[in-house]
Amino acid sequence: MDLDILNHIGTVLGIVVGVSALVLGAVNFLRDKAKVVVGVVWDLSVTDGYEKLLRYRLPMFTEEQLSRILDQKNANPSKYYAVVTIHNTGRRPVFVSHACFKLPKGSRPSRFLFKDAIAGRTLKEGDPPMTIVMEQVGMEKYSRDWRDVIAEVTDSTGRVWRSQRTKKKHKPSWAKACQKS
């Protein structure tokens, strides 16, 4: 009788340890995957308090990135800029091969490629985000379907990561002329 109880205890213990190992393995696998988050902020302009505004509104920028944005050649207070941020929130390093704006369906060209992002960059776990600053010139022709203009990033494996659509309350200045939301 005692051996029978020991046998049942050993069986239950084996089942618990086996299921725990399976669950931990699955969680580890899902945690260790690459994950890229892409974001777009529209209508940034250069002002006297621009640096303070960036530090307050977008605290994820490093000193190097802030100086790059602030030292944009031909930075003009009357122009508006879009800032695309690319974060690696996963555990695996990701090589960003290129980034672009994906334009509304039926547009020609279908994408605007960012010149600064053609060379690509490796984003490791914990690295500061990759930032791309682009002047918002020529975007008015897409004002009818402005919410369909999203940032798109392709990594070295061919996987495409996209930003979320801009919320209606954050309508960019180049889309204000159009009444459709």
N, C-alpha and C positions, 0 to 999 in steps of 0.2 A: 504494500500500500504506500509506503514512504517513497519508493522508487517511482511510483506512478505520479505522485504529487510533484516530485522533483522533475520528472519528464515534462509535465504540463507547464511548470514554471519556466523551464528552459525553452520550451516551444514559444510561450508568450513573450519571453525576453528576446528571443531571436526574431520574432515578428516585429516587435517594437523597434529594435535596433535596425533591422533591414528597411522598414518603412521610413525611419528617421534618416537613414543614409540616402535613400532615394529622394526624399524631399529636399535635403540639403544639397544634393547634387544638382537637382533641377533649379533650385534657387541660385546656386553658384553659376550655373550655365546662363540663366537669364540675366543675372547681375553683370556678368563679364562681357556682355555683348556691347558692340559699339552703338553709341547713340549720339546723334548730332541735332542740336536745336538751332533753328535759323529764325532770326527776328528782323523786322524792318521798322525803322522810325522815320516818318516823313516830316518834311517842313522844318528842318533845322536850319537856322541862319546864323551868320557870324555877327555878333554884337560885342559891345564893350564888356558885358558880363557873361560872354559866351562860355568861358572856362568854368565859371561858377555854376552856370546852368547845367553844363555837361556833368560836372562832379555831383550835383544834386540829383538830376533826373536820371543819369545813366552812370551809377557808381561802379559798374563793372569794368570801366575803361582803366587801363594802366597808364602810367605817366607817358610812356612811349606812344601809346595810341592817342592820348589826348594831344600831345605835341604834334603828331602827324595830322590830326584833324584840324588843329588850330593853324598849322603852317601850310595848309593847302595852298598850292600856287593859285594865284588869282582869287583868293578868298574874298568874296564881295558881300557886304551886308544886304544888298538888294536881291541876292540870289538865294534860292532854297536848295538844301541838300538832303538826300536820303542816306541814312546810315544803316548798313546791313551788318548784323553781328552773327557770327557763327561760333557756337559753343560745342565742345565735346563734353557731354555729361556722362558718357559711358566710361568703362574701364579700359577698353582697348584703344590704342592709338589709331587715328584716322588721318589718311592723307586726302586733303581736299584738293581735287584736281582742277576744278573750275567752279565759278559761281556766276549766276545771271539773274535777270528779272524775266520771269515767264509772263508773257503778255496774254491778253484775252484771246479766246478761241477765234480763229479766222484772221488774226493779225499777221501781217507780213512786214518785217520778220517776226517770227514767233517768240524770239528771245533777244534780250539785250545782254551781251556778255560783258562782264566787268573786266576792264583792262588790268586792274591791280590784282585780280585773282586768277589770271591765266597760268602763271608759273606754279601755283599751288603751294600748299604748306601742310606740314604734319602737325596735327593737334593731338597732344598727349593728355592723359588724365591730369586735371588740375592746371593745365596751361591757360593763360588768359585768352579770351575770345579773339578770333580773327575779325577785324573790322574793315569794312569797305565803305568809302565815302563816294557818293556819286551825285553830281549836279542833276537837278530835276528838269533838265531841258528837253523839250520835245515830248513830254509825257501827256500834254493836253489832248492829243488825238486819241488817247485811251480813256478819257474822262467818262465816257458813257458806261463803260464796264470797269470802273476804277477798282472795285473790290476784287477783280480777277487778276490784278497785277500782283504777283507774289515773288518772293526771292526763292531761288532754287539752287541747291548745291549738289554737286556730283563728287563722290569719293572715288578712290582708285579701284574699288571693286565694281563700280558701275551703279552703285546704289544711289538713288536720288532722294535728297532730303528737302522738304519744302517748308516755307514759313506759313503761318496761319494767315487767313485773309484778314485784311485790315477791318477793324470794327467800324460800324457806321458812324459812331460818334467821333472817330479820328479821321474824318475825311480830309485828304491832302488838298493843299491850295490849288493844285493843277486840276482837280476834279470838281471844284466848287462851281464852275460855270455850268455844269450839267445838273439838271434837277433830278434825274433818276438816281436812286440810291440803291 
